[in-house]
Amino acid sequence: MQMYKPYKPKRDWTQWVGLIARMLFGLTFIFSGFVKAIDPLGFAYKQQDYLEVWNLTTLGNLTLLAAILISALEFMLGVSILLGIRLRETAWGGFIFMIIMTPLTLWIALKNPVVDCGCFGDALVISNWGTFWKNVVLLALIITVILTNRNRYNEYLSPLPSWLLAISFGFIPIAFSCYSLHYLPIIDFRPYKIGANIQEGMLIPEGTESDQYETTFIYEKDGVEKEFTLENYPWQDTTWHFVDQTSVLVKKGFTPAIHDFSITTSSGDDITDIILNDEDTIYLIVMYDLSKTNTKNLAAINQLYKEQTALGAKFYALTASYQGDIETFKEAHDAPYQFCTADPITLKTMIRANPGIMVLKQGTIIDKYNSNSVHKYLINNFQNNK
C-alpha cells in the first residue's frame, strides 16, 4: 500500500535567488544595526564628524538619538526581511534606506571627509570606497528581493500581530543602547579593551613600512615662485627665499592599533611613559569635555580617590578642556586628583563614558567602567578589604 505524502510545492530558481538575497541583506542589516546599538556613543561621534564637515554642528545634540533610532531601524528591517515578516513593506523600507545611503556613501568616497563612514562601527572598519561598493551590492540585493517576491507576499500572521512582531524587533537594539549608555558597551571592539596592553598596541613591527609622503617646497626669487622637491631643491643657491611647504601622502604604511596615546601635565611635561611603566595601580578618570561631563557621580569618584590612594594607587584625570575650564571644574566639584590633557578623539576611544574610569597596571588595562558603576565598585572594594 502506497503511503500518502503531502504535496510540497517546489521552489523555482527565482524563489531561491530571492531567498539568498533576503538572507544576505537581512544578516548584513542585523549585524550593522547590532554593532551600532552596542556602541551608540561611537556612532554618535561619527555623525558629529559629518556635521562638522557640513557646518551643521547645531544639530549635534540630536546625534545620540539618531544613532539609537538608525540602529533600531536597521536591526528591525534586517530581522523582518530575513524572516519574511511584513516582507512587502520592510523590503521597500530597505530599498528606501539604500537609495538614501548609496549616493551619500558615493559622495563620501569621492570627497573623503572622514577616514571611514562607521557603517559597522569599530567591529569592522572598511574604506570609504569599500563602503560604497558594499552599498551597491546591498541595493542590488534588496531590488532582487522585491522583484522575486512581488507576487508571493504570503504572511504567516494576520496584519496586526505581524506588524507588532516586526516593530518589536526594533526594541532589542534600543535595549542594548540603553545598557551601553548606562554602563559600557557589552562588546569592546576598540584597542583599549580590558586585558589589552597599551605599549604593545603602540608597537610597530620590524620590517613594516611607514607612511611615505611627497614633500613640495615653494620658494621665491626675483618675484617668481617655483616649486621644488627634495631631488631638485636648490641647496647651494641662497638667493631663493622660502614661501611654503606641503606634504602629500603617496603611500600608506603600517599604523599601530594605538598611535595617539599621549598624556601631558598642565606644565607641559609628557608623562605617558611614566604612567604606562608605573608598577602601582593607576586610575585614569576620563572626561574628554568638562562642559559635557555628567557630574552626578563625582562625589563617589572623590570617595574612590580617597580609598584607593590610601592603598597606594595613583589618580589622574584626563581631559581635552582648556586650563581655565579645568580650574573652574576642580573648584566647583572639589576634585582632588591631578588633571592632565590628552587628545579628545583618543579619550573618546578609550572609554565610552564622560566620566569613565580606566584602571591600569604597568600599561595593561585591568578594568574600566562608567561612573554610574562607581558605587558598586566602592561596595565591592569594601567587601574585599573587610
N, C-alpha and C positions, 0 to 999 in steps of 0.2 A: 504494500500500500504506500503510495507516494505521500510524503509529508508535505503539509502546506507551508509555504514560505511567503511571508508578507512581501508585498511589492515595494521595492525601494527605487525611486526614480534615479536614473544615472545623471551625473553632472556632465554637461558638455564642457568643452575646453574653455569657453568664455567664463563659465562659473568658477573653474579652477583658477584662472588668471585673476578674476575678481577677488577670490578668497585669499590668494597670495598677496595681492595688493593691499587688501584690508589688514592682513596680519603685519606686513612690513610698515605700513603707515601707522597703524594703531600702536604697535610696540614702540616705534620711534617717538610718537607723541607722549606715550606713557612715561618713557624714560626721560624725555625732555621736561615734562611737567613735574616729575618726581624730583629730579636733581635741582630744579629751581625752587621747589617747595621746601626742601630741607635746608636751603640757604637763601631765604628771601632777602636778607640784607645784601648779600653778594650780588644778586640780580638787581636790586635797587641801586647799588653803587654803579653798576654798569649802565643803567638807564641815566643816572646823573652825568656820566661821562658824555653821553649823547646830547643831553640837554645843554651842556656847556658848549659843545660844538655848534649847536643850533641856536645858541643865545636864548635859551628858554629856561634859565635857571630859576625863574619864578615858579615853575611847576615842580620844583624839587621836592616839595612836601607830599606830592602825590605818588612818588616813585615806589614807596613801600607798598601802598595799597595796590598799585598797578602790578607790582611784582607778584603779589599773592593772587590776584584775580587772573592774571595771564597764566600762571602755573596751574591754577584750578581749571581754567578753560581747556588748556592743552591736555591735562590728565583726563578730564571728563570726555572730551572728544575722542581721545585715544582708546579709552576703555569701551566706550559705546560703539565705536566703529569696529573695534576688534571683536566684540561680542555680537554685533549686528542689532543693537538696540536703538530704536528710532533712527535706523540707518539712513533713510532718505534725508532727514533733517540734519543729522550730525555729519553726514558726508558733505552736504552743501556747506555746513558750518566750517568744516575742514578746508573746503575749496576756497571760501571767502578769506579764511585765515592765511592760506598760502598765496592767494592773489595779492594780499597786502604785503606779506613778508618777502616774497621773492623779488619784486622790484626794489624794495628797501635794502635787501642784502646785496643786490647788484650795485646800488649806489655806494654802499659801504665798501665793497670790494674795489670799486674804481677809485674812490676818494681816500679810503683807508684812514678814517678819522680816529679809530681806536685799533688796538692791536688785534683783538678778537671780539666777536659780537656777543659772546657769552650765551649762545643758544643752549649749550649743555653745561653751563656753569663751569666750575673747576673740575668736574668729573671727566670731561673730555674736551680739551681745548683744540680747536681746529682753526685753520687760517680763514680769513675773510672770503677768499675765493672758494675754499673748501665748503664754507657755509652756504655760499650762493649755489654751488652745484648740488649740494645736498638738498636745498630747497627746490631746485629744478626737478630733481628725482621725486621728491615728495609731491610736488604739484602734478607730475605725470601719474603718480600712484593714485592720488585722490580722484583725478579725472577718470582713470581706469575703473575705480570703484563705482563712480556714478554711472558710467556707460554700461558696465557689465551687470549692474543691478537695477537698471531703470524700470524693468518690468517685473522685478522679483522682490519687491519690498514686503516680505511676509514677517509680521511682528509676532513674537512669542506671547506677548501680553497685550491686554487691551490698552487704549491710549493713555489713560490716567496713570495706571501703575508703571507703564514703560517710561513715561516722562519723569515720574518721581524717581524711578531707579536710575535713569540717566543723570538727572540733576544731583542725586545723592553721591554719585562718584566724585563730584566737584568738592564735596566736603572733606574728603580724605586728604588731599594736599593742603587744604586750609588748616586742618588739624595739625599736620606736620609743621606748617609755617608758624602757627601759634606756639607750638612746643619749642621750636628752634629760636624764636624771638625771646621767649621767657628764659630758656636755658641756653643751649648752644646747638648747632646742627647735629643731628644724630649720626651723621657720617661726615668726617672731615677729609675733604679731598685736597686740602692745601698742604704745602710743605711744613707748616707749623703744627702738625697734629701731635697728639700725645705720643711720646716714645721717640720722636724724631730728635736728632742731634743737629743743632744749628750750624756748628762748624763743618760737619760732614756735608750738610746741604749747600755750603758755600764753596766746596772744593771743586776745582777744575781738573779733570783727569789729565795726566801727562799725554802728550801727543795730539790733543784736541786743538783745533784751530780757534783762534779768537776772531772777533769781528774785524773785517777789513774795510777801511774807509779810503776814499779818494779825496785828497785834500787839494783845494784850489786856493791860490794866493792871488789877491788883486793888488797890484802896485801901480803907482802913478809916476810919470816922468815927463816934464815939459808939458803938463796939462793933458797928457794922454794916459788913460788907464789901460792896463793889459793884464791878462790872466796868466798865471804860471802854475806848474805842478812841481813836485819835488824833483822831477827829472830835468826840467829846463829852468829851474829857479836861478836868477842872476846873482849867485853868491858873491861874485867878485866886484860887481858894479854897485857901488854905494850911492849912486845918484838916484836910484829908484826909491820911492817912499811908500811905505806900507799903507794900504787903504782898508782892506777887509780880508777875511779868510772864511771859507766854507768847507764843510766836510760832508760827504755823501756816503752812506753805507752801500758798498758794492757786493759784499758777501757776508751773510750772517754766519757767525761762528757759534761755538758751544756756549750756552747760557746756563749756569748752575741754577738749581731749583730755588735757592735763596741767594740773591745777588744785591740786595739793597738794605741789608740789616745793619744799621749804624745808630749808635746812641751817643749823644753829646750832652755834656752838662751845661748849665747856664753860663759858665765862664768860657765855654768853647772847647773844653777838653773832650777828646774822643775816649770813651771808657768801654767801648764794645768788647775788646779783648779781656778787660778786667772782669766784666760781668760773665762772659762766656767761659772763662777759666777758673772762676771762683769755686772753691770746694764747699762753701757754705750754700745753704738753700737761698735762692733769690726769688723774691716776689716782684713781678712786674705788673703794676696797675696801669692798664692801657686805657687811655682816654684821648682818642685822636683829636677831638674838638671839644674843648671845655664848655663852650656855649651850648653844645648839644648833649652834654653829659647828664645822665639820669642821676640825680642827687639823693634819691630816697634811701639808698643803701650805703651812703658814705660813712655814716656813724658806725655801721657794722664793719666797714673796711678799716676804719680807725681802730676799732677794737681788735680786729685781726692783726693789725700792725703791732699793737702793744703786746699781744700774746706771743706772736712769732718772733719778734725782735728780742723778747726776753729769753727765747730759746736759742738765739744765735742767728736767726735768719736776717736777711737784708731786704730792704724795700726800696723800689724806685718807681716813680710814676712817669709814664711815657706819654707825651702829647706833642701835637704839631702846632699848638696855640702859641701866641706871642708871649713874651716875658711879662708884659703888663697884665695880660689876662691870667697868667699863672699866679702872679702875686695876689690879684683880686680873689681868685678862686681859693687859694690857700687860706687867706684871711677869713673868707666867708664860711668856710667849712672846717676850719681848724685842722687842715691836712698836715700831719707831722712828717710825712715822708719827703724825700728829695725828688724834685721834679727834673726830668731830662727831656730832651727833644729828639724826635725821630720823624722820618718821612710819613706823611699821613696815609699814603697808599699802603706802606708797609704795616702800619698799625692796624688798618682795616683788614689786612690779610692775616695778620697774626691771630686775631680773635674777633668774632662777630658779636661784639658787645661793647657798649660805651657807658659805664666802665666794664672792663673784663679783667680777670686776673689770670696771669700765666706764671707757673712755678717752674723754675729752672734749677738744675744741679749739674754743674760743670758743662753747661751748654745743652744739656738734654732736657726736653720738656717733659716733666713728670706729672703735670696736672694743668688744667685750665678750666675756668668756669665763669659763668655770668655772675655779675654782682648780685643778682637775685638769689644765688645759691650760697651767699656768704654766711647767712645764719645757719644753714645746715652744716657748712664746713666748720663753723665755730663749735657746734654741738658735737660733731664727730671728733674734733681735736680734744675737746674737753673730756669726752668719754675715753679716748685713747690715752690721755695723760693722767687719768684718775689713779 
